[in-house]
Amino acid sequence: MLNENHITELLANYFINIGYEVVSKLNTKQKGIDLVIQNAHYSMYIEIKGETSSFDWTSRYGKSFDSKQINNHVGKAILATFMAMEKFGFNNCKYAIAFPDTPGHGLILKKIKVPLDRLDVKIYLVSETGVRLL
């Protein structure tokens, strides 16, 4: 089960392997956009959510989130992304959200893919075996 920190590591390694540089990488104890990467053309700001709690002392640790919790995380990721857009703008900047590649996440994210595509917000789904763009 992938928590936010694990997804951040997997995604950072994915982007490094395809030629990006990691500008910043946060963990769940830090505030801000979780992963910022760049190449010669633009910076990308990525907000990341996990499949379970990252903290072993919580009651949710090791348990999958239900659809209400997934909805909540998706909403928080979109809000953080919009706030980053307001802060960093659109000049040489791109934006993305990333989630675990689970059926529950996929179901909810497919329902909002069209408006996010129109806003040019990429959706990455991450698993132990790889990263895919929704």
Helices and strands as residue ranges (DSSP letters): H 4-17, E 21-25, E 35-38, E 43-48, H 67-88, E 93-100, H 103-111, H 113-118, E 121-127, E 130-133
